[in-house]
Amino acid sequence: MKTLTVDLGNRSYPIHIGQHLLTQVALLQPHIVSKQVLIVSNDTVAPLYLDTLLSTLSAYDCYTVVLKDGEQYKSLDTLNEIFDAALNNKLNRQLTMIALGGGVIGDMAGFAASCYQRGVNFIQIPTTLLAQVDSSVGGKTAVNHPLGKNMIGAFYQPRCVLADISTLDTLPARELSAGLAEVIKYGVIRDVAFFEWLEQNMDALLARNSEVLGYAIERSCRNKAEIVEQDEHERGMRALLNLGHTFGHAIETACGYGVWLHGEAVAAGMSMAAELSYRLGWLPANDMQRIIGLIARAKLPVKPPATMSAAQFMDLMAVDKKVEDGKVRFVLLKALGDAVTTADFDAAIFEQFLNESCGA
């Protein structure tokens, strides 16, 4: 097992990464403040891992709420199911809420924990690669709105993250690839050595080699932790983690939440950001080709949906959280490992690129 720390002063917390951690109650005990525990999961993950976690936490008074699985259920209506469970069981401020699932469950349980009785204890147990390397770390919590993804939420840090690599054994291949999009992102924005390692080890990652997966998760979490420690509330460098997300969130919203997985949309968005950076004369052609090539090797899309128009992209990106003073800000690339957040680029080149990318 490897343990990293997200250093946020008196709100610092550990990220434990290893095999079969779900059975190790000693990792959770220091972060549970009373007997009351509410486990939030979904109807895909709960049949696989809920009984194991309940057995591990047998000394506690555990309650459960099992939500429907899917991005389309990441809504205020579903959030109320968590509040209903807490209130019906008369759970108080000493409650510890545990998210057992992927990014959707982590985001919703974290947001519920930030709101319930103005804030209760919260633990992340991510069971997808995407959640283990990205969404479970850093305290971003939210639900979607029909007009935009993750538009209603809060920054709320967990007390602990338990990344059990063995839960990835049951992860569908499409979900594994979706998680690799966020892994690749760290190499592209700031860690060239990691990007080169990914080029050498992509086949082993897709084959679920546990040692290789463990290293990729640890390196990704280390990158994420370093950024969050310096910019918890995304006022500066943390925005670089949004590489591909402005395009990607537009794709998810346009297609309907859940049609494209988040990682798939981000992968296409990263490819678009790399090509736009190249067209602006910022990113060398070889770097663009390496980025898009690695994304394709991870069995991820490198083009937006054929059904999307440039006008759709523009309308949806106009309500993105990264809009400032009426201008859409993108994370773009000066070179592999050198990302910038900017709205200062040639609008004509951008418009031509978007029209050609969408074929509209």
Secondary structure as UniProt FT lines:
FT   STRAND          2..6
FT   HELIX           9..11
FT   STRAND          13..18
FT   HELIX           21..23
FT   HELIX           25..28
FT   HELIX           29..31
FT   STRAND          36..42
FT   TURN            43..45
FT   HELIX           46..56
FT   TURN            57..59
FT   STRAND          61..67
FT   HELIX           71..73
FT   HELIX           76..88
FT   TURN            89..90
FT   TURN            93..94
FT   STRAND          96..101
FT   HELIX           103..115
FT   HELIX           116..118
FT   STRAND          121..126
FT   HELIX           129..130
FT   HELIX           131..135
FT   STRAND          140..145
FT   TURN            146..147
FT   STRAND          148..155
FT   STRAND          160..164
FT   HELIX           165..170
FT   HELIX           173..189
FT   HELIX           192..206
FT   TURN            207..208
FT   HELIX           210..230
FT   TURN            232..233
FT   HELIX           237..242
FT   TURN            243..244
FT   HELIX           245..255
FT   TURN            258..259
FT   HELIX           262..279
FT   TURN            280..281
FT   HELIX           285..297
FT   TURN            298..299
FT   TURN            306..307
FT   HELIX           310..317
FT   TURN            318..319
FT   TURN            321..322
FT   STRAND          323..324
FT   TURN            325..326
FT   STRAND          327..328
FT   STRAND          330..335
FT   TURN            336..337
FT   STRAND          338..342
FT   HELIX           347..358
//
